């Protein structure tokens, strides 16, 4: 079986929740996910989609229920460190280009840990280049070097390529998962993702 794939963008709180739960699935199934950085804004633009805050902002009770589901999910998985980013929505273009650069440097796991912690536990304004560099440096990564790489044409092209490929496969939002050719959208589908991993093993 090919590795299950996780298309992610740090700007999605549900991607953060998935990030917290994926290690549990990996431990139970003995598999490892492939992490693929994409730009959520690019996916939205390509699919005429928009964030739930925009799409359902005028639907009575919908966002309140979504918040309730977030609380339930955290309780179910013992997630206690989440806080809504006070700067939300955050433009994640530089952050996601940095993820591509970190992946090329074989540091994606470390970068992902820093990015999700900064966004959804520490509430940092990660679309500020100075905050991005400082946050990476504090974590022992080469913030200045990774930030410089975000302006590299090849890095920009790779993020765009990842995003286009996700859309071509049917993705319309984040988090999106593929197990083989089977697509799953949303943190609440992780149970199905795990079941499909087991079925294909």
Buried (B, 14 or more C-beta within 10 A) or exposed (E): EEEBBBBBBBBBBBBBBBBBBBEEBBEEBEBEBEBBBBBBBBBBEBBEBEBBEEEBEEEEEEBEEEEEEBEEBBEEBEBEEBEEBEBBBBBBBBBBBBBBBBBBBEBBEBBBEBBBBBBBBBBBBBBBEEBBBBBBBEBEBBBEEBBEBBEBEEBBEBBBEBBBEBBEEEBBBBBBBBBEEBBBBBBBBBEBBBBBBBEEE
